[in-house]
C-alpha cells in the first residue's frame, strides 16, 4: 500500500508540472515576456500603450503654455511665447534636431515657415544675447534629414552661453529657469545644451543629472540628427532669483527650489535651529567692493560668539563642496555682488546680511534683498556711509560721486558701473556694523 501511495503521489506531481509548463507556454506568459523584451507594457495592446505614452509626453509640454498659446499648441502642435526676458517654443509632435546646423525640424504643418530663437533668458540685454547662438526652427513642407538616433522622451534645448561665468547669472538665468521649466517632467527629458561649456556642465552636474535621466547632448561634439516625440526650446523666466508659483506648471516656489537643491546636493541641514554653534560665512572679495579691514571684522564677529569661515574665491569655485559649507551656516555676510547668490544653499531661517556699497542701493535690493525673504531666509542690510567708501578719498565729499550718485547714473550704466561697482572698496565701521550682527544673532535664536 505504501508503494502504491508513493506512485500516486509521483504521478500527481508529474501532472502538475506538465500543467504548469503548458500554462507558461500560453499567451499570458508570452505577453509578459514580450513586455520585458520590449521594455514596455503591452498587456493592453500596442495601441493602448502608444496612447498612454503619448499622453504622458504631451501633458508636461502643454502645461508650459496657457490661453491662446495652449490652443495653438493643441491645434497645430507648435506654439511660442515671447516676453521681455525670454522666448519659449513648445512642440508636442515629432521633431528632428540637426546638431550640425543647429536646426530644429517640426513636422505636420502645411506652409513652410522658419524662425530663429536664442534659448537664453536675457532678451533685454544685447550684450548677453550676442554670446548666445541662434537656433533655426523649420516647420512645414520641408525635407528634414534622416534620424540617426530616436528617443522616447522629449528634448529641452537651452544655452549655457550669455553671462555664465558669473554665479548670479548662472543661477538666475539658467539654473532656476531650468528647474521651473523642466521639474514637472520628472526627469523624463533630454537636455540639448548649445554654446556648450564643459566646465559649466561639470559645475552643475548634480542639478542637471537630477533633472534628467539622460546624458547631456552637446551639439558642438555630436553632429548627428536626433529625433524626439516633442521638444521645448528655451527656458521660462520669472524674475531675479524668483519663482512665481502661479505661473509655473508644477506650482513650485523658491521654497521648492531650495528643497530641490538640498536633494540634489544631499544637504543635511534643513533649518538653522539644527546648528549647535552659530557659524558665519564671510564672502571675501579680492577685486572691487572688497573689505579693507576684513581681519578687524572677523575679530569682532568671533567676539560675538560666531565661528567664522572666510570664503575666498578659490574656495567658492567648487560649488559641490561650498554648498555643504553653506548648509551648516547660520549667517552669510557679503558686499553686494554675485557671491551673495550662494544664499540659495543656506538652511531655512538663516540670515543673509548684505553690505550695501555707496550708490548701489537699488541694485542691492532688487537683485538680492527682495528675493531673500521669499526663500525662507531672514534678510538684513548694512548701508555704508560715505566715510566707509574708498570713493571719498578719491573724489572728496563735494564731488557728485559722493554728494549726488543719481547724477552719475544719469550718465549711463557704464559710467556708473565703472565708479560704484568696479571702482569702490570699503572700510567698515566695525562698531556700527556690530549692531547689525547682534540683530542677526537674535534672528537665529542666539
C-alpha positions as CSV (number, residue, x, y, z in Angstrom):
1,X,0.0,0.0,0.0
2,X,2.8,2.4,0.9
3,X,4.4,1.8,-2.5
4,X,1.1,2.5,-4.3
5,X,0.7,5.8,-2.4
6,X,4.2,6.8,-3.5
7,X,3.5,6.0,-7.1
8,X,0.2,8.0,-7.0
9,X,2.0,11.0,-5.4
10,X,4.7,10.9,-8.1
11,X,2.1,10.8,-10.8
12,X,0.2,13.7,-9.4
13,X,3.5,15.7,-9.2
14,X,4.3,15.0,-12.8
15,X,0.8,16.0,-13.9
16,X,1.1,19.3,-12.0
17,X,4.4,20.0,-13.6
18,X,3.0,19.4,-17.1
19,X,0.0,21.7,-16.5
20,X,2.3,24.4,-15.2
21,X,4.6,24.0,-18.2
22,X,1.6,24.2,-20.6
23,X,0.4,27.3,-18.7
24,X,3.7,29.1,-19.1
25,X,3.6,28.5,-22.9
26,X,0.2,30.2,-23.1
27,X,-0.4,33.7,-24.3
28,X,-0.3,35.5,-20.9
29,X,3.3,34.5,-20.4
30,X,4.2,35.3,-23.9
31,X,2.7,38.8,-23.5
32,X,4.6,39.2,-20.2
33,X,7.8,38.1,-21.9
34,X,7.2,40.4,-24.8
35,X,6.6,43.2,-22.4
36,X,10.0,42.6,-20.7
37,X,11.8,42.2,-24.1
38,X,10.4,45.5,-25.4
39,X,10.9,47.3,-22.2
40,X,7.3,48.4,-22.2
41,X,3.9,47.3,-21.1
42,X,1.9,45.6,-23.9
43,X,-0.7,43.7,-21.8
44,X,-3.4,46.1,-23.1
45,X,-2.0,46.1,-26.7
46,X,0.4,48.3,-28.6
47,X,-2.2,50.9,-29.4
48,X,-3.1,51.5,-25.8
49,X,0.5,51.7,-24.8
50,X,1.2,54.2,-27.5
51,X,-1.8,56.3,-26.4
52,X,-0.7,56.2,-22.7
53,X,2.9,57.1,-23.7
54,X,1.8,59.9,-25.9
55,X,-0.4,61.3,-23.2
56,X,2.4,61.2,-20.7
57,X,4.6,63.1,-23.1
58,X,2.1,65.7,-24.2
59,X,0.8,66.7,-20.7
60,X,4.1,68.2,-19.4
61,X,4.5,70.0,-22.7
62,X,1.1,71.6,-22.9
63,X,1.4,72.8,-19.3
64,X,4.1,75.1,-20.3
65,X,1.7,77.4,-22.3
66,X,-1.6,79.0,-21.5
67,X,-4.5,80.7,-23.1
68,X,-4.3,81.3,-26.8
69,X,-0.8,79.7,-26.9
70,X,-2.1,76.5,-25.5
71,X,-5.0,76.5,-28.0
72,X,-2.4,77.0,-30.8
73,X,-0.3,74.1,-29.4
74,X,-3.3,71.8,-29.3
75,X,-4.4,72.8,-32.8
76,X,-1.1,72.9,-34.7
77,X,1.2,71.0,-32.4
78,X,3.5,74.1,-32.1
79,X,3.4,77.3,-30.1
80,X,5.8,80.1,-28.9
81,X,5.7,82.6,-26.1
82,X,7.8,85.7,-26.0
83,X,8.2,88.4,-23.3
84,X,10.8,90.9,-22.2
85,X,13.2,88.3,-20.9
86,X,12.9,85.1,-22.9
87,X,11.4,83.2,-25.8
88,X,9.9,79.8,-25.2
89,X,8.7,77.4,-28.0
90,X,6.9,74.1,-27.4
91,X,6.2,71.3,-29.9
92,X,4.1,68.3,-28.9
93,X,4.7,66.5,-32.2
94,X,7.8,64.8,-33.6
95,X,10.8,66.9,-34.0
96,X,14.3,66.4,-35.5
97,X,17.3,68.2,-34.2
98,X,20.2,68.6,-36.6
99,X,23.1,69.3,-34.4
100,X,25.4,70.1,-37.3
101,X,23.4,73.1,-38.3
102,X,21.6,73.8,-35.0
103,X,18.3,73.4,-36.8
104,X,15.0,72.0,-35.4
105,X,12.6,70.5,-37.8
106,X,8.9,70.2,-36.8
107,X,6.6,68.1,-38.9
108,X,2.9,68.5,-39.5
109,X,2.5,72.0,-41.0
110,X,1.2,72.8,-44.5
111,X,3.1,76.0,-45.2
112,X,6.8,76.1,-44.7
113,X,8.0,78.6,-42.1
114,X,11.3,79.4,-40.4
115,X,12.1,81.4,-37.3
116,X,15.1,81.9,-35.0
117,X,15.4,81.8,-31.3
118,X,18.2,82.3,-28.8
119,X,17.4,80.0,-25.9
120,X,18.7,82.1,-23.0
121,X,16.6,84.2,-20.5
122,X,18.1,87.6,-21.2
123,X,16.4,89.1,-24.2
124,X,16.5,92.5,-22.7
125,X,20.4,92.5,-22.7
126,X,22.0,92.7,-26.1
127,X,25.5,92.0,-24.7
128,X,24.3,88.7,-23.2
129,X,22.4,87.7,-26.3
130,X,25.4,88.3,-28.5
131,X,27.0,85.3,-26.7
132,X,24.1,83.0,-27.4
133,X,23.9,81.1,-30.7
134,X,20.6,81.3,-32.6
135,X,18.6,78.1,-33.3
136,X,16.7,77.8,-36.5
137,X,13.2,76.3,-36.3
138,X,11.9,74.9,-39.5
139,X,8.3,73.7,-39.8
140,X,6.0,72.9,-42.7
141,X,6.8,71.4,-46.1
142,X,10.4,70.7,-45.7
143,X,12.6,67.6,-46.1
144,X,14.2,67.0,-42.8
145,X,17.4,64.9,-42.6
146,X,17.1,61.3,-41.6
147,X,17.3,60.3,-37.9
148,X,20.5,58.9,-36.6
149,X,19.1,58.4,-33.1
150,X,15.4,58.2,-32.0
151,X,14.5,58.9,-28.4
152,X,11.3,58.1,-26.5
153,X,11.2,61.3,-24.3
154,X,11.1,64.9,-25.4
155,X,14.1,67.3,-25.7
156,X,14.7,70.6,-23.9
157,X,17.1,72.9,-25.7
158,X,18.8,75.8,-23.9
159,X,22.1,77.7,-23.9
160,X,24.9,77.8,-21.4
161,X,26.3,81.0,-23.1
162,X,25.2,84.5,-22.1
163,X,26.7,85.7,-18.8
164,X,27.6,82.3,-17.5
165,X,30.9,82.6,-15.6
166,X,29.2,84.8,-13.1
167,X,27.4,82.8,-10.3
168,X,24.4,85.2,-10.2
169,X,23.7,84.9,-13.9
170,X,24.3,81.1,-13.9
171,X,21.7,80.6,-11.2
172,X,19.3,83.4,-12.2
173,X,19.2,82.9,-16.0
174,X,19.9,79.2,-16.4
175,X,19.5,77.0,-13.2
176,X,16.3,78.5,-11.8
177,X,14.7,78.7,-15.3
178,X,15.8,75.2,-16.0
179,X,14.2,74.0,-12.7
180,X,10.8,75.7,-13.3
181,X,10.6,74.6,-16.9
182,X,11.7,71.0,-16.5
183,X,10.9,69.8,-13.0
184,X,7.4,68.7,-13.8
185,X,8.7,66.3,-16.5
186,X,10.0,64.1,-13.6
187,X,13.4,63.7,-15.3
188,X,11.9,62.2,-18.5
189,X,13.5,64.5,-21.0
190,X,16.8,65.0,-22.8
191,X,18.9,68.2,-22.4
192,X,20.4,69.6,-25.5
193,X,22.8,72.4,-24.5
194,X,24.0,74.9,-27.0
195,X,27.1,77.1,-26.6
196,X,28.3,74.1,-24.6
197,X,30.8,74.8,-21.8
198,X,32.3,71.6,-20.3
199,X,33.2,73.4,-17.1
200,X,29.7,74.7,-16.7
201,X,28.1,71.3,-17.1
202,X,30.6,69.8,-14.7
203,X,29.9,72.6,-12.1
204,X,26.2,71.9,-12.2
205,X,26.3,68.2,-12.9
206,X,24.4,67.4,-9.7
207,X,21.5,69.6,-10.7
208,X,21.5,68.5,-14.3
209,X,21.6,64.8,-13.5
210,X,18.7,65.2,-11.0
211,X,16.5,66.9,-13.6
212,X,17.2,64.4,-16.5
213,X,17.8,60.7,-16.6
214,X,19.9,61.1,-19.7
215,X,23.4,62.1,-20.7
216,X,23.6,65.7,-21.9
217,X,23.7,66.2,-25.7
218,X,26.4,68.6,-26.8
219,X,25.7,69.8,-30.4
220,X,29.3,71.0,-30.8
221,X,30.6,67.5,-30.4
222,X,27.7,65.5,-31.7
223,X,26.9,66.3,-35.3
224,X,24.1,63.6,-35.6
225,X,20.4,64.1,-36.1
226,X,18.4,63.3,-33.0
227,X,14.6,62.6,-33.2
228,X,12.2,63.2,-30.3
229,X,8.4,62.9,-29.7
230,X,8.3,66.6,-28.8
231,X,10.6,69.5,-27.7
232,X,10.9,72.6,-25.6
233,X,13.1,75.3,-27.0
234,X,14.2,77.9,-24.4
235,X,13.5,78.3,-20.7
236,X,10.8,80.1,-18.7
237,X,11.9,83.1,-16.6
238,X,10.0,85.0,-13.8
239,X,12.3,87.5,-12.0
240,X,15.6,87.9,-10.2
241,X,16.2,84.8,-8.1
242,X,12.5,84.3,-8.1
243,X,9.7,81.9,-9.0
244,X,6.1,83.0,-9.3
245,X,4.2,79.8,-8.4
246,X,1.0,80.9,-10.1
247,X,2.9,81.0,-13.5
248,X,4.6,77.6,-13.3
249,X,3.3,74.2,-14.4
250,X,4.1,72.4,-11.1
251,X,3.0,75.3,-8.8
252,X,6.6,75.4,-7.5
253,X,8.0,78.3,-5.4
254,X,11.5,79.3,-4.3
255,X,10.9,77.1,-1.2
256,X,10.5,74.1,-3.5
257,X,13.6,75.2,-5.5
258,X,15.7,75.3,-2.3
259,X,14.3,71.9,-1.2
260,X,15.3,70.6,-4.7
261,X,18.9,71.9,-4.1
262,X,19.1,70.1,-0.8
263,X,18.1,66.9,-2.5
264,X,20.5,67.4,-5.4
265,X,23.5,68.2,-3.2
266,X,22.4,65.8,-0.4
267,X,22.4,68.6,2.1
268,X,21.6,67.5,5.6
269,X,20.5,70.7,7.5
270,X,17.0,71.9,6.7
271,X,16.6,74.6,9.4
272,X,19.1,76.8,11.2
273,X,17.8,75.6,14.6
274,X,19.6,72.3,13.8
275,X,23.0,74.0,14.0
276,X,24.5,73.9,17.6
277,X,27.0,76.8,17.4
278,X,26.3,79.8,15.1
279,X,28.5,79.6,12.1
280,X,29.1,82.7,10.0
281,X,30.5,82.7,6.5
282,X,32.1,85.9,5.2
283,X,32.2,86.3,1.4
284,X,35.7,87.7,0.9
285,X,36.1,89.6,-2.4
286,X,39.6,90.1,-3.9
287,X,38.9,92.8,-6.6
288,X,36.3,95.5,-6.3
289,X,34.0,96.1,-3.3
290,X,36.4,94.3,-1.0
291,X,36.6,94.8,2.8
292,X,39.8,96.7,3.5
293,X,39.6,95.9,7.2
294,X,38.5,92.3,6.9
295,X,40.7,91.0,9.8
296,X,39.2,93.5,12.2
297,X,35.7,92.5,11.1
298,X,36.4,88.8,11.7
299,X,37.8,89.5,15.2
300,X,34.6,91.4,16.1
301,X,32.4,88.5,14.7
302,X,34.3,86.0,16.8
303,X,34.0,88.1,19.9
304,X,30.2,88.0,19.4
305,X,30.3,84.2,19.5
306,X,30.3,83.3,15.8
307,X,32.5,80.6,14.3
308,X,33.8,82.5,11.3
309,X,34.5,80.9,7.9
310,X,36.2,83.3,5.4
311,X,35.2,82.2,1.9
312,X,37.7,83.4,-0.7
313,X,37.1,83.0,-4.4
314,X,39.2,79.8,-4.8
315,X,37.1,78.1,-2.0
316,X,33.8,79.1,-3.6
317,X,34.8,77.8,-7.0
318,X,34.0,74.2,-6.1
319,X,30.2,74.5,-5.7
320,X,29.7,70.9,-4.6
321,X,31.9,71.4,-1.6
322,X,30.9,75.0,-0.9
323,X,27.2,74.1,-0.9
324,X,27.9,71.8,2.0
325,X,29.7,74.5,3.9
326,X,26.8,77.0,3.4
327,X,24.3,74.4,4.5
328,X,25.9,74.4,8.0
329,X,25.9,78.2,8.3
330,X,23.6,80.4,10.3
331,X,24.7,83.7,8.8
332,X,26.2,84.7,5.5
333,X,27.7,88.2,5.0
334,X,29.0,89.8,1.9
335,X,29.2,93.0,-0.1
336,X,26.7,93.4,-3.0
337,X,27.9,91.1,-5.7
338,X,27.5,87.6,-7.3
339,X,28.8,85.8,-4.2
340,X,25.5,86.6,-2.4
341,X,23.8,84.2,-4.8
342,X,25.1,81.5,-2.5
343,X,22.2,82.3,-0.2
344,X,20.2,79.7,-2.0
345,X,22.2,77.0,-0.2
346,X,21.6,78.4,3.3
347,X,19.2,76.5,5.6
348,X,15.8,77.8,6.3
349,X,15.8,80.5,9.0
350,X,19.4,81.6,8.3
351,X,20.3,85.2,7.9
352,X,21.8,86.9,4.9
353,X,23.5,90.2,5.6
354,X,24.2,92.4,2.5
355,X,26.7,95.2,2.9
356,X,25.4,97.9,0.5
357,X,28.1,100.0,-1.1
358,X,27.7,103.6,-1.9
359,X,25.4,104.2,-4.9
360,X,24.2,100.6,-5.1
361,X,21.0,100.7,-3.0
362,X,18.6,99.9,-5.9
363,X,20.7,97.0,-7.3
364,X,21.2,95.6,-3.8
365,X,17.5,95.5,-3.0
366,X,16.3,94.2,-6.4
367,X,19.0,91.5,-7.0
368,X,19.5,90.1,-3.6
369,X,17.4,91.8,-0.8
370,X,13.9,91.4,-2.1
371,X,14.3,87.8,-3.3
372,X,15.8,86.6,0.0
373,X,12.5,86.8,2.0
374,X,10.7,84.6,-0.5
375,X,13.3,81.9,0.1
376,X,12.6,81.4,3.8
377,X,15.7,83.3,4.8
378,X,16.0,86.4,7.0
379,X,17.5,89.5,5.4
380,X,19.4,92.3,6.9
381,X,21.4,95.1,5.2
382,X,24.1,97.4,6.2
383,X,24.3,100.5,4.2
384,X,27.8,102.1,4.3
385,X,28.3,105.8,4.9
386,X,30.5,107.9,2.7
387,X,33.3,107.7,5.3
388,X,33.4,103.9,4.8
389,X,33.8,104.1,1.0
390,X,37.2,104.4,-0.8
391,X,35.5,106.8,-3.2
392,X,35.5,109.6,-0.5
393,X,39.3,109.8,-0.5
394,X,39.4,109.6,-4.3
395,X,36.8,112.2,-5.1
396,X,36.2,114.3,-2.0
397,X,33.0,115.0,-0.1
398,X,31.6,117.6,-2.5
399,X,32.0,115.6,-5.8
400,X,28.8,114.4,-7.4
401,X,30.1,110.8,-7.0
402,X,29.7,111.3,-3.2
403,X,27.1,114.1,-2.9
404,X,24.8,113.1,-5.8
405,X,25.1,109.5,-7.0
406,X,21.9,109.8,-9.1
407,X,23.6,112.3,-11.4
408,X,26.3,109.7,-12.1
409,X,23.7,107.1,-13.0
410,X,22.0,109.6,-15.4
411,X,25.3,109.5,-17.4
412,X,24.5,105.8,-18.2
413,X,25.1,102.4,-16.8
414,X,28.7,102.1,-17.9
415,X,29.7,105.3,-16.3
416,X,28.0,104.4,-13.0
417,X,29.4,100.8,-13.1
418,X,33.0,102.0,-13.5
419,X,32.6,104.1,-10.4
420,X,30.4,102.3,-7.9
421,X,30.7,98.6,-9.0
422,X,34.3,98.3,-10.3
423,X,36.0,101.2,-8.6
424,X,34.8,101.0,-4.9
425,X,36.2,99.3,-1.8
426,X,35.0,99.6,1.8
427,X,36.5,100.1,5.3
428,X,33.6,99.0,7.5
429,X,32.8,100.9,10.8
430,X,33.1,97.8,13.0
431,X,31.3,99.4,16.0
432,X,28.3,100.4,13.9
433,X,28.3,97.0,11.9
434,X,28.3,95.1,15.2
435,X,24.7,96.3,15.8
436,X,23.6,94.5,12.6
437,X,25.3,91.3,13.7
438,X,23.8,91.4,17.1
439,X,20.4,91.5,15.4
440,X,21.4,88.6,13.2
441,X,22.4,86.6,16.2
442,X,18.9,87.2,17.7
443,X,17.2,86.1,14.4
444,X,19.0,82.7,14.5
445,X,17.8,82.2,18.1
446,X,21.0,83.1,20.0
